Amino acid sequence: MSTPDNSEEFYEKLKSQLHETNSWPAEYLYKFIIISDVVKIAKLEVIFDNMGAVINTTESKNGKYTSVSVNLLMRNPDAVIEKYKEVAEKVEGVISL
């Protein structure tokens, strides 16, 4: 699932799915793919800084892309969506899965 830029319809559907599948607060796993650029990866990590997030990165076989997984406790679906929007706004070229 890739997030289209500023797609409110996408976020409303995601919010509905999150309400149905979890009781909140709940652990949530974000997954992103980004070009292997230390500055972009650092920007992504800063967004989740001081939240108790567990962040794992894995480079692709050829090293061109990096997969970033962020696992943390979120209070509700709105908080989950807020972070997706913040990542899309602050990290150019990120793909949210």
Backbone as JSON, one array per atom type, in Angstrom:
{
  "sequence": "MSTPDNSEEFYEKLKSQLHETNSWPAEYLYKFIIISDVVKIAKLEVIFDNMGAVINTTESKNGKYTSVSVNLLMRNPDAVIEKYKEVAEKVEGVISL",
  "N": [[0.84, -1.17, 0.0], [0.88, 1.95, -1.04], [1.21, 5.37, -0.2], [-0.61, 7.88, -1.7], [0.17, 11.27, -2.53], [-1.2, 13.62, -0.33], [-3.79, 12.42, -0.22], [-6.81, 12.43, 0.89], [-8.91, 10.65, 0.83], [-7.61, 8.17, 0.82], [-6.45, 8.25, 3.4], [-8.74, 8.35, 5.02], [-9.87, 5.85, 4.5], [-7.84, 4.22, 5.5], [-7.92, 4.98, 8.2], [-10.44, 4.0, 8.95], [-9.99, 1.24, 8.59], [-8.01, 0.83, 10.53], [-9.43, 1.36, 12.89], [-11.17, -0.8, 12.87], [-9.51, -3.06, 13.09], [-7.89, -2.93, 15.36], [-7.6, -2.46, 18.93], [-7.32, 0.46, 20.74], [-4.96, 2.24, 22.86], [-2.39, 0.91, 20.64], [0.23, -1.23, 19.36], [1.97, -0.27, 16.47], [3.18, -0.91, 13.21], [5.12, 0.77, 11.09], [6.16, 0.91, 7.7], [8.6, 1.81, 5.43], [10.07, 2.74, 2.29], [13.02, 4.01, 1.0], [15.34, 6.0, -0.87], [18.72, 5.11, -0.54], [20.08, 7.2, 1.36], [21.84, 8.88, 3.71], [21.06, 11.3, 4.91], [18.3, 11.55, 4.3], [17.34, 9.25, 5.54], [17.99, 9.83, 8.17], [16.31, 12.07, 8.58], [13.85, 10.8, 8.51], [14.07, 9.11, 10.75], [14.23, 11.02, 12.81], [11.65, 12.01, 12.95], [10.32, 10.09, 14.42], [11.63, 10.2, 16.77], [12.28, 10.12, 20.3], [9.93, 8.8, 21.02], [9.86, 6.27, 21.83], [10.23, 4.43, 19.84], [11.09, 1.52, 17.95], [13.43, 1.19, 15.59], [14.32, -0.21, 12.53], [16.61, -0.73, 9.92], [17.18, -1.79, 6.57], [19.26, -2.39, 3.92], [18.77, -2.58, 0.36], [19.6, -5.25, -1.93], [21.37, -4.25, -3.92], [22.03, -1.9, -2.73], [20.85, 0.51, -3.34], [18.38, 1.27, -2.34], [16.73, 1.68, 0.87], [15.03, -0.08, 3.35], [12.89, 0.89, 5.88], [11.73, 0.12, 9.01], [9.44, 0.91, 11.5], [8.48, 0.49, 14.71], [6.09, 1.13, 17.11], [4.2, 2.25, 19.99], [1.06, 3.51, 19.5], [-1.46, 5.99, 20.1], [-3.99, 6.22, 18.87], [-5.9, 5.79, 15.75], [-5.83, 8.31, 14.44], [-3.43, 9.43, 15.3], [-1.62, 7.69, 14.1], [-2.05, 8.22, 11.36], [-1.37, 10.9, 11.31], [1.42, 10.77, 11.63], [2.13, 9.44, 9.25], [1.47, 11.45, 7.4], [3.23, 13.47, 8.23], [5.71, 12.3, 7.66], [5.5, 12.06, 4.84], [5.45, 14.75, 4.19], [7.9, 15.76, 5.11], [10.01, 14.13, 4.21], [11.41, 13.71, 1.26], [10.51, 11.73, -1.54], [9.91, 9.36, -0.21], [8.43, 6.15, 0.18], [5.54, 4.86, 1.43], [4.49, 1.92, 2.97]],
  "CA": [[0.0, 0.0, 0.0], [1.67, 3.17, -1.15], [0.35, 6.52, 0.07], [-0.58, 8.97, -2.66], [0.34, 12.57, -1.89], [-2.37, 14.38, 0.11], [-5.02, 11.74, -0.58], [-7.68, 12.33, 2.07], [-9.69, 9.42, 0.69], [-6.73, 7.1, 1.28], [-6.31, 8.32, 4.85], [-10.03, 8.0, 5.63], [-9.99, 4.4, 4.4], [-6.87, 3.66, 6.46], [-8.45, 5.24, 9.54], [-11.53, 3.05, 9.15], [-9.39, -0.09, 8.75], [-7.32, 0.79, 11.82], [-10.46, 1.26, 13.93], [-11.74, -2.15, 12.83], [-8.57, -4.15, 13.35], [-7.13, -2.78, 16.6], [-8.14, -1.7, 20.06], [-6.29, 1.48, 20.95], [-3.69, 2.32, 22.14], [-1.89, -0.34, 20.09], [1.51, -1.17, 18.64], [1.79, -0.12, 15.02], [4.41, -1.08, 12.46], [5.26, 1.56, 9.87], [7.19, 0.44, 6.79], [8.91, 2.8, 4.4], [11.21, 2.49, 1.41], [13.62, 5.3, 0.67], [16.66, 5.92, -1.51], [19.76, 5.0, 0.49], [20.7, 8.51, 1.57], [21.88, 9.01, 5.17], [20.32, 12.49, 5.32], [16.87, 11.23, 4.24], [17.06, 8.25, 6.58], [18.05, 10.56, 9.45], [15.08, 12.86, 8.67], [12.78, 9.85, 8.83], [14.26, 8.67, 12.13], [13.96, 12.14, 13.7], [10.2, 12.12, 13.08], [9.88, 9.15, 15.45], [12.55, 10.35, 17.91], [11.7, 10.33, 21.64], [8.59, 8.21, 21.12], [10.03, 4.87, 22.21], [10.15, 3.63, 18.62], [12.15, 0.59, 17.56], [13.64, 1.45, 14.16], [15.24, -1.12, 11.86], [16.85, -0.4, 8.51], [17.79, -2.85, 5.78], [19.56, -1.95, 2.55], [18.47, -3.52, -0.71], [20.74, -6.05, -2.39], [22.35, -3.41, -4.63], [22.35, -0.74, -1.9], [20.23, 1.73, -3.85], [17.24, 1.62, -1.49], [16.74, 1.2, 2.25], [13.74, -0.33, 3.97], [12.89, 1.36, 7.26], [10.58, -0.34, 9.78], [9.32, 1.65, 12.75], [7.47, -0.14, 15.54], [5.88, 1.89, 18.33], [2.86, 2.3, 20.55], [0.32, 4.7, 19.06], [-2.65, 6.15, 20.94], [-5.23, 6.03, 18.1], [-5.67, 5.87, 14.3], [-5.48, 9.67, 14.01], [-1.99, 9.61, 15.55], [-0.93, 6.91, 13.06], [-2.17, 8.97, 10.11], [-0.6, 12.14, 11.48], [2.83, 10.45, 11.36], [2.28, 9.2, 7.8], [1.45, 12.75, 6.73], [4.46, 14.18, 8.56], [6.79, 11.68, 6.88], [5.31, 12.44, 3.43], [5.75, 16.18, 4.05], [9.29, 16.11, 5.46], [11.02, 13.26, 3.59], [11.14, 13.63, -0.17], [10.72, 10.46, -2.23], [9.64, 8.18, 0.62], [7.29, 5.32, -0.18], [4.95, 4.26, 2.63], [3.86, 0.63, 2.67]],
  "C": [[0.88, 1.22, 0.0], [0.75, 4.37, -0.96], [0.48, 7.57, -1.01], [-0.47, 10.3, -1.93], [-1.02, 13.21, -1.59], [-3.7, 13.73, -0.27], [-5.86, 11.52, 0.68], [-8.52, 11.06, 2.02], [-8.89, 8.22, 1.19], [-6.66, 7.08, 2.8], [-7.61, 7.98, 5.57], [-10.23, 6.49, 5.61], [-9.06, 3.73, 5.4], [-7.39, 3.82, 7.89], [-9.55, 4.24, 9.89], [-10.98, 1.64, 9.39], [-8.69, -0.21, 10.11], [-8.3, 0.67, 12.98], [-11.0, -0.16, 14.02], [-10.8, -3.23, 13.33], [-7.82, -4.05, 14.67], [-7.98, -2.17, 17.69], [-7.0, -0.78, 20.49], [-6.17, 1.87, 22.41], [-3.19, 0.93, 21.71], [-0.52, -0.13, 19.46], [1.19, -1.09, 17.15], [3.14, -0.22, 14.35], [4.32, -0.28, 11.17], [6.35, 0.91, 9.02], [7.35, 1.46, 5.68], [10.05, 2.29, 3.54], [11.7, 3.85, 0.96], [14.94, 5.06, -0.04], [17.71, 5.93, -0.4], [20.57, 6.29, 0.56], [20.66, 8.76, 3.08], [21.1, 10.22, 5.67], [18.82, 12.2, 5.34], [16.49, 10.23, 5.32], [17.06, 8.92, 7.95], [16.8, 11.41, 9.64], [13.9, 11.97, 9.09], [12.87, 9.42, 10.3], [13.92, 9.78, 13.14], [12.45, 12.3, 13.95], [9.67, 11.23, 14.2], [10.77, 9.2, 16.7], [11.77, 10.63, 19.2], [10.27, 9.83, 21.77], [8.66, 6.75, 21.57], [9.96, 3.93, 21.03], [11.35, 2.71, 18.48], [12.26, 0.72, 16.05], [14.68, 0.48, 13.61], [15.38, -0.71, 10.4], [17.54, -1.57, 7.83], [18.02, -2.31, 4.38], [19.16, -3.03, 1.55], [19.76, -4.2, -1.15], [21.81, -5.18, -3.07], [22.68, -2.13, -3.88], [21.7, 0.56, -2.33], [19.09, 2.22, -2.95], [17.43, 1.07, -0.08], [15.3, 1.05, 2.72], [13.85, 0.11, 5.43], [11.6, 0.9, 7.93], [10.59, 0.39, 11.12], [8.17, 1.04, 13.54], [7.32, 0.68, 16.82], [4.43, 1.87, 18.76], [2.2, 3.62, 20.14], [-1.0, 4.76, 19.81], [-3.96, 5.92, 20.2], [-4.92, 6.14, 16.6], [-5.3, 7.26, 13.81], [-4.0, 9.94, 14.2], [-1.16, 8.87, 14.51], [-0.91, 7.7, 11.76], [-1.37, 10.26, 10.16], [0.89, 11.9, 11.17], [3.06, 10.17, 9.88], [2.35, 10.52, 7.05], [2.73, 13.54, 7.0], [5.65, 13.62, 7.77], [6.7, 12.11, 5.42], [5.69, 13.89, 3.2], [7.23, 16.47, 4.21], [10.36, 15.29, 4.76], [10.66, 13.05, 2.13], [11.44, 12.23, -0.71], [10.46, 9.21, -1.4], [8.4, 7.45, 0.1], [6.81, 4.66, 1.11], [4.26, 2.97, 2.22], [2.83, 0.29, 3.71]]
}
